[in-house]
Every structure is written in C-alpha cells, then in structure tokens.
Amino acid sequence: MSVRAKICGLSTPEAVTAALDGDAAFLGFVFFARSPRNIAPEAAARLAPPARARNVKIVALAVDPSDAEIDAIVDGLSPDLIQLHGKESPGRAREVAQRSGRGVIKVLPVSDRSDIDAAGAYESVVEHLMFDARPPKDADRPGGLGEPFDWTLLEGRRFARPWLLAGGLDPWNVSEAVRRSGAPIVDVSSGVERGPGLKDPALITAFLDAVRRA
C-alpha cells in the first residue's frame, strides 16, 4: 500500500502548486491566531480551487474552536475535513462533525503508550486520527513545533479509522518514520519550511519524493 501525505500550513500559491505536483493527498490550512501559519478562511479559499480540481482533500485546522469559528471556516473555505488540534473531547468532536457536516481529524498528543490507547474513545466519532508529539508544557501552541516522538509506539497498532503520523517529519526522516511506525499517511508542516510559516516549494517536493519511496 502506498503512503499518502498531507502538507499542512499552506499560505502561498507556489507551495500549493508544489504540494499538488508532488501528489499530496491532503492540503491543510491553519486557523489559529498564535500559529505563524495562520490564514483567513477567505484567503485559504483563494488557494483551494486547484486542489479541488484534482480531488485533493482540503483540511481546516482549528484549536478548540467555538461554534462561531467552525461556522466561519465552513462558510469561508468549505473544507472537506476539520482537524481538531486542541483538547476537544470525543463529545465535542462529534458536535463539530454534526454542526459542520464535515469529517473530523482528531489530533492526539503522544509521549507514551497510554496516549496511543486514548484513540479508542474517538474512533466512533471521527473520520481520521492523527498522532503528534506532545508539546512542552511551556509551548504556546499544540503543534507545528517540529518535534518527533517515539515512532515505534505505533508499530503494529490497528485502528478503526485511517490515521496520520505527524511531529518532526522532514524529507530526511520520513522514510524511517514510516518504517518504524507503519503509518499509512504522514503529515508535515515545519519540516518543509525555510523559516516559521514560510513553506519552501523545493522542500515540499523533496518530502513528497521521499514519501513516494517510503
């Protein structure tokens, strides 16, 4: 089975083009004010049409969003999926799915095996799971920090939903990450940037080439 990839935190046409030309399966746009990748839904909507033309999934990332924020994202971008990257409970994930009419990706922060086990509570209410490194206690945002976790914690695990591996991936380590974790889908953001929030099309191409060989 070939590994699929999501490029997250996009904000320029050049980065979108590189992601699409490299056969990314998902494009992610961030709606979180403290992130250097934050973008307005209307700006993301202007970048999305080439992806829709290729049936690539559009993902909207939000952190503990209110109902009003969900409505604004849906009205402004009309994403295929909403990625919840905060402390949303299974009940809240279900509410977001029902309110938006979109599938939900729930991000679970990982530092040990018990964090993987927590996925079970979400499997009946989300479309995808994502496992990301647990941020340090003093971090000002829950992801996009470029830190990996022990990929072998996922080795041999089976889930009722498709899942993504995130956290510290880049063109040089993604093949090893897939080998150690068995991930069917990988997610990258800071690992294809030349600076905070500045996507590098060449790094996106290199990452997707590495995923293709994984």
TAPEDA-V736778 format. One record per run of one state. SS is the DSSP state (H for helix, E for strand, L for the rest). FROM is the first residue (numbers start at 1). LEN is the number of residues. If there is no record, write none. Layout:
BEGIN
SS;FROM;LEN
SS;FROM;LEN
END
This chain:
BEGIN
L;1;3
E;4;4
L;8;5
H;13;9
L;22;4
E;26;6
L;32;6
E;38;1
L;39;2
H;41;13
L;54;3
E;57;6
L;63;4
H;67;11
L;78;3
E;81;4
L;85;5
H;90;11
L;101;2
E;103;8
L;111;2
H;113;9
L;122;6
E;128;6
L;134;17
H;151;4
L;155;7
E;162;4
L;166;8
H;174;8
L;182;3
E;185;4
L;189;1
H;190;3
E;193;3
L;196;2
E;198;2
L;200;1
H;201;13
L;214;1
END
